[in-house]
Amino acid sequence: MSDDEGPIRLTLDEVLDRLRYSIKVNGQADLARKLGVRDQDLSDVVHGRRPPGPMLLAAMGLRKVVTYEPIDA
């Protein structure tokens, strides 16, 4: 990847897919422990009851970025 392409952008669905894959590999309780979040909070995120918070995203090596584009783009 060249520097001109910028950072990799993930959709919320892609973040959730990463979490679901990690749960499949590690188990939900172990993954929650590794990420430093409660098991129930991880479950709520994976099942769409709440968005991933800053602590969970940081533990995944991610951060939330909001962008805006012109309508005519």
Summary of the structure (lengths in Angstrom):
residues: 73
radius of gyration: 14.5
end to end distance: 24.1
largest distance: 46.3
contacts: 144
relative contact order: 0.15
helix: 55%
strand: 0%
